[in-house]
């Protein structure tokens, strides 16, 4: 038996890979309930990723393919304290609660999921460990910076022989997440939408990337607690345009909520949400159009003037963690570098003309 709370957690993660829409396509419209080797697992997936959730021990053997809409909807209703179990039958599967109630789910055809690489641990591979909480934090920073068109519709993982980090860049905002530990030099390219599905995996674990000479697999693995995720990788995908490092002459540090509210308030004063940040004599002023301006109560060092998109900058400030945010820039055409006081990962924003 598995507690309702554990099943709800599993259901939330499965729902990021499957779909409960009535007209969802295969394989998103179904979930595999599988019992083998004394373990019960649930499998869900889409065209570019698969998640395998370990539910717990079982004495059953067999497999059922059931509607995702029915299974995920049933799990969502288990709100009280209690336990439930999956029973696999010839015609489908049943969720049976400790209170005696049952939810029957009919069988469907087997979907074509992206499958794990067989015996991945035996290959000459690349593994990158991560701590608990890393994946939700990384997803929060990476997803807002993923664009719609190549090469900005990807997340790139880069190892330089001693460290590893992820990059995302939508041609307006860019971020680097890391570092993690790595012992070789390589790069891995993922479809950007994959990372939005990983934000519920908060356990420690590791990435497995295929060796360069076995890229016929075109798959990477994530092992995080009770979950295994298989993801498509894009071999030989183009990199992001390079962004040169620079020295910032202005540092503004203040309450993140105040900064967000001020940029949002001034965004509509210009048709392109253009505002001008001006730092001078310890004062930080945000000018929006001809009629709007605000002096913000912050710590301001240096001097410089830079036009930015207020909506984008408010989005960046919302993404970074903490109650205090730091904004760094120089005179135009400088990038804007934003960090929060609870996470050192910087997000960089392009200026406006």
N, C-alpha and C positions, 0 to 999 in steps of 0.2 A: 504493500500500500504506500502511496505517496501523498503527502499533505497537500491540501488545497493551495496553500501559499506557494509551494514549489511548483505545482502544476500551472498556476497563474503566471509565474515567472517564465516557465518554459513556453507557455502559450504566447506571451508577449514577444519573445524572441523569434518563435516560429512565424508569427504574423508579419514580421519584417521581411520574410523571404517568400511566404505563401500569400494568398489573397482570399478575402472573404466576399469579394464581389460576386454577384449571382452569375454574371457572364464572364468570369475569369477564364483565361486560357490554361491549358495544360502546359507545364506541370504545376503552375501556381495554384490550381484549383483543388489539389489533393495532397494528402499527407500519408506517409507510409508508417504503419505501426508494425514494428519488427521485433521478434523475440528469438534470440539465438545465443548459444554459449552462456546461458544463465543471466542475460542482460536484456532489458526491454529498452528499445530506442524509438524515437520519433524522428522522421526525416521529412524536411520540406525544402523546396528550392524554386528557382526561376531559371532564366536563360543564361545567367552568368555566375550563379553561386548556389551552393547547397549547404544547409545546416543539419547536423546530426546531433540530437540531444539525447543524452543518456538519462532515462527516467529512474531506473533502479533495477534491483535484482528480480528475477522471475524464474519460475519453473516451467513456463510455457515454451513452446517452439512454434514458429510459424510466422506468417506475414499477412497483413491486411492493408489495403489501400482505400482510404476513406475520404469523404469530402472535407476539404479544409474549412469550409464555411460551417459545417456541422460541428466538427471537432473543436475548432477555436471558439465558436460561439458557446459550446457546452462548458469548456474550461473557464470562460469568462464569467459564467454564472456561479461558479464555486466560490462564493464570497465568505461564507461562514468558516469556522474552524472545523476541520474534518479531514478525512482521508478518502482516497479513491484508487481504483486499480483499473487497468485495461485488460479486457478478456478478448482474445483473438478467436474468431470462429470462422467456419468455412465461408459464410456469407457476409463477412465483414468484421467489425469489432464492437465491443460494448464498453462504456465507462460505467463502472459500478461503484457507488459511494459507500462509505461505512454506515450510512443511514438506511441502506437497502434500495435506494432509487437507482434506476438504470437509464442510460442514454444509448440507443442503438444507432449504429452507423453502417450503411451498406457498402459493399465492395465496389471498387472502380478498377479500371485498367491500370496497369503499371506505367508510371510516367517515365520519361527519359530525363533523368537528373544528371548533373555534372558529378561524376563519381570521383572518390579519392584516388590518388596515385597508389597502386598496389605496393605494399612493402616500402613506403616512402622512407622509413627510418633506416633502411638498408642501403640507400643510394648515397653517393658522394654528394652530400647536400649542403645547403646553407641554412642554419638555424639562428634565429634572433629571439632571445628571451625578452619578456616584458613583465612589469610588476602589476599587481592588482590595481585596478582603476585606470590603467593606461589607455585601453581601447575607448571607453566612453569619453575621456578627455581629448584623445586624438581626434575622434569623430567630430566633437564639438568645434574644433579648430579647423579641420580639413574640409568638412562638407560645405560651409559657406563660401569657400574659395575655389570650388570646382565649377568650371565653365560648361557650356553646351557644345562647343565645337572643338575639333582637334587643333592643336595639341592640348587644349586647356580642359578637355573633358576627362582627365585622368588624374590619378594620384601616383606619384613616383616614389619608390623606395630606393634609397641610395646608400651603399656601403663603401667606405674608403679604406678598409683594411683594419680599422680599429673602432669605428663607430658607424651607426646606421641612423638615418632619419627619413621621414616622409616629407614630401613637398606637394603642395597644391597651388595652382595659380590660374585665375580666370581672366587674366590680362588687365584686371583692375586691382585685385587684391591677391596677395601671395603670402604663404605661411610655410615655415619649416617646423616639424614636430619631432622631438627627440632631445638628446641622442639616446639610442640603445646600443648594446654591445654587438659588434660584428668582427670577424677575424679575416675576412677577405674583401676584395673590391668588386662590386657588381652593381647593377641597377635592375629594378623590377617595375613594370608598368601595369597598373590596374585600371579597369573602368571606374570612373569616379563615383558612380552611384552605389557601388558596393559598400563604401564606408558608412553610409547612412544606416545600413542594416546591422552594424556591429556595436551600436551604442549601448546595448543592454548586456554586453559580455564584460562583466567587471572583474572576473577572476584573473589571477596571474596565469601566464602561459608562454607560448612561443609561436613564432612564425616558422614555417618550413617553406623554403623556396627551392625549386628544382635547379640542379646544376646546369650550367650553360650548355653543356654538350648533350643534355637530355631534354631539351625544350620541346620535344614532341608532346610532352605532357601538357604544356601550356596551362598548368594549374599550380596554385599555391595552397598551402594549408594553414589554418590557425587552430591551435589547441588551447582552449581556455576553460578550465574546470570541467564541467559536464558536457561542454560543447566542442564539436569539431566542425570547422567551416572550410569548404572547398571553394576556391575562387578562380575565375578566369584570369590569366595574365596575357598581356599583349607583347609578344616579342618584337624587338626592333621598332618600337613605337617612337616617334620623334620626341625630343626633349623640349622643355620650356625654353623660351628665349632667356639668355643669361642676363642677370641683373647685377651690375657692378656694386661692390661695397662702397659706402660713402661715410663721410664724417658729418654728423648733425650739429648744427650751431644753436638750436633752440631745444630746450627741454621743459615741457609743461607737465606738472603733476597735480592731480586734483581728484575730487570725488567723481567716481565714474558715472553715477546717476545724474549728477548735475551737468556733466559734459554731454551726456546723451540727450537729456531734455533740451539743452541749449541748441545743439546742432539740429535736432528735430524741429524745434520752434522756428529756426531761421531757414530751414530747407526750402519752404514754399515761397520765400521772397524772391526767388529767381527761377526762371522757367526750366533751368537744368540743375536745380538744387545747388547752385554754385555759391559758396561762401568764401570769404578771405580770412585766413588766420593771420593775425598780426601780433608779434611779441616785441615789446619795446619798454625799456626802463622798468622791468619787473612786472609789467601789466600785459595780460593776454586778452585780446579783443577778437571777437568773431563778428564779421560784417556780412550781412545778408542783403544784397541788393542795395537800392538807394535809400530805403527808409528804415532798415532794421540793423541794429548792432547791439552787441552785448559784451560787457566786460565781465569775465568769469573769475570768481574767487578761487585762484589756484596759485601754486608756486611756479614761478616763471623765471627761467634763466636764459640769457642770450637774447638775440634780436633776429628777426626775419619775417618775411611776408610770403604767404603761399596760398593760392586758391585750391580748394578741394571740393569734392562732391559731399555735401553734408549728410545725405542719406546713406552713402556708403560708409562714411566715417562713423556715423551712429551705429551702423550694423557691426562694424569692427569692434567698437567699444562694447557693444552688447555681448559679443563673442568672448572677449578676453575675461579671464577669471579674476575675481577680487572686488573689493569696494573702492580701491584707488587705481586709477589708470595713469600711465605715463605716455605722453605724445612727444615724439621727437621729429624734427624736420629742419630744413635749411631753406634759404631763399630758392625760389623757383629756378629750375624744374626738379626740385628735390622730391624723393619719396617721403612718405609719412610712415614712421615706425611706431606701433602701438603695443604696449604690454600691460598686463594686469599685475597686481602685487601678489597674487597667489599662484602665478604660473609664469615662468620666464619666456615661454614661447612667443616670439614676436610675429605680429601680422603687419605686412607692409602694404600700403595703399598708394596707388598712382595719383599724382596731382592733376588739376585741370589747368587749362590755359588761361 
